[in-house]
Amino acid sequence: MKNPVRSTKNEDTTDDTRLKESSLTGAPKGKMARQTTHETGPAVLREEEIRKRAHALWEKEGRPEGRHRDHWIRAAIWRDRQSSQAGSAARGLAPT
């Protein structure tokens, strides 16, 4: 009877590839190196601004536990208002 936990030939090939890739990237053998992408698109920049603002709110409120969603939502609203006001100013419109 075959052991269902044992890997198949295809999985062995994948493991070999993983070992080769990790040795090229400097990660320990058998571990995949964390690939970082340096994206700077609008969505990535927006998320980074929200993350920084949410962190600041969290610290300002004494670092309470379990309020991350509230801080994130407030930071997103703040960021979107800032963005819309900047867009209005660029078009010569008064902020709302």
VENQUI-V547974 format. One record per backbone hydrogen bond with DSSP energy under -1.0 kcal/mol. NH is the residue of the N-H (numbers start at 1). CO is the residue of the C=O. If there is no record, write none. Layout:
nh=NH co=CO
nh=NH co=CO
This chain:
nh=12 co=8
nh=13 co=9
nh=14 co=10
nh=15 co=11
nh=16 co=12
nh=17 co=13
nh=18 co=14
nh=19 co=15
nh=20 co=16
nh=21 co=17
nh=22 co=18
nh=23 co=19
nh=24 co=20
nh=25 co=21
nh=27 co=22
nh=31 co=28
nh=45 co=41
nh=46 co=42
nh=47 co=43
nh=48 co=44
nh=49 co=45
nh=50 co=46
nh=51 co=47
nh=52 co=48
nh=53 co=49
nh=54 co=50
nh=55 co=51
nh=56 co=52
nh=57 co=53
nh=58 co=54
nh=59 co=55
nh=60 co=56
nh=61 co=57
nh=62 co=59
nh=63 co=58
nh=71 co=67
nh=72 co=68
nh=73 co=69
nh=74 co=70
nh=75 co=71
nh=76 co=72
nh=77 co=73
nh=78 co=74
nh=79 co=75
nh=80 co=76
nh=81 co=77
nh=82 co=78
nh=83 co=79
nh=84 co=80
nh=85 co=81
nh=86 co=82
nh=87 co=83
nh=88 co=84
nh=89 co=85
nh=90 co=86
nh=91 co=87
nh=92 co=89
nh=93 co=88
